[in-house]
Amino acid sequence: MIRMFQTLSAWSAAYGGAFFLWIAAFCVVSYLGLYGFKSRLSTPFLRRLIRVSALIALPISWLAIQQGESHFAAAMLPLAWCLVLGITCSKEIASRR
């Protein structure tokens, strides 16, 4: 397990290192959670989730940009996560109408 994390850390060093790995893990886990529970969530909650995802993604991206050019992928990943999450929520809202 430790060796796997060391391999991932070495691979992600060009993209922002451990910061990139933590953001990627957060994005994957939260999206899988949404995908599993989206049919059980109310429409107002899905709309609120779109707004909250933007409020989460923007500060994380800003922090990554402040770290330097090597963290560009770590800055773009939360924005892509926000877009994918918004599209998923919007499709679920549209399917309920």
C-alpha atoms as one frame of an Amber mdcrd trajectory, in Angstrom:
protein
   0.000   0.000   0.000   2.793   2.425   0.897   4.667   1.498  -2.273   1.559
   2.204  -4.349   1.218   5.643  -2.760   4.896   6.358  -3.421   4.411   5.396
  -7.068   1.375   7.666  -7.352   3.243  10.496  -5.648   6.150  10.136  -8.063
   3.771  10.099 -11.043   1.788  13.111  -9.842   4.826  15.246  -9.003   4.591
  16.947 -12.389   0.895  17.766 -11.776   1.137  19.114  -8.254   2.121  16.108
  -6.152   0.067  15.038  -3.166  -2.199  18.076  -3.551  -3.285  16.767  -6.959
  -3.855  13.266  -5.554  -6.056  14.551  -2.737  -8.114  16.663  -5.117  -8.476
  13.759  -7.547  -9.590  11.436  -4.736 -12.120  14.020  -3.515 -13.504  14.495
  -7.035 -13.855  10.778  -7.738 -15.401   9.879  -4.377 -17.864  12.779  -4.382
 -18.936  12.103  -7.967 -19.470   8.399  -7.286 -21.513   9.339  -4.224 -23.644
  11.694  -6.285 -24.069   9.129  -9.045 -25.259   6.540  -6.554 -27.684   8.825
  -4.713 -28.883  11.242  -7.418 -32.254   9.526  -7.852 -32.948   9.850  -4.101
 -32.089  13.544  -3.847 -34.743  16.229  -4.219 -34.696  18.685  -7.108 -33.974
  21.748  -4.913 -31.090  19.863  -3.309 -29.637  19.019  -6.743 -29.828  22.697
  -7.710 -28.127  23.642  -4.454 -25.463  21.030  -5.110 -24.618  22.687  -8.440
 -24.059  26.011  -6.658 -22.083  24.471  -3.808 -19.821  22.600  -6.219 -18.892
  25.901  -7.843 -18.236  27.443  -4.425 -15.928  24.529  -3.608 -14.146  24.382
  -6.977 -13.244  28.059  -7.277 -11.255  28.430  -4.016  -9.469  25.114  -4.572
  -8.489  26.224  -8.067  -7.343  29.581  -6.751  -5.189  27.886  -4.102  -3.643
  25.590  -6.703  -2.876  28.496  -9.021  -1.152  30.309  -6.146   1.180  27.316
  -5.735   2.781  27.897  -9.150   2.769  26.618 -12.708   3.393  23.010 -11.713
  -0.058  22.914 -10.097  -1.986  23.774 -13.271  -3.593  20.300 -13.454  -4.577
  20.575  -9.794  -6.244  23.891 -10.630  -8.162  22.551 -13.631  -9.360  19.322
 -12.019 -11.836  20.946  -9.586 -13.251  23.072 -12.390 -13.761  19.987 -14.555
 -15.312  18.219 -11.556 -17.708  21.140 -11.099 -18.751  20.982 -14.752 -19.291
  17.223 -14.723 -21.223  17.423 -11.469 -23.368  20.254 -12.834 -24.119  18.350
 -16.033 -25.042  15.228 -14.065 -27.364  17.175 -11.756 -28.933  19.059 -14.671
 -29.672  15.844 -16.555 -31.278  14.342 -13.468 -33.412  17.475 -12.962 -34.445
  17.442 -16.642 -35.389  13.758 -16.513 -37.825  14.474 -13.670 -39.872  16.967
 -15.671
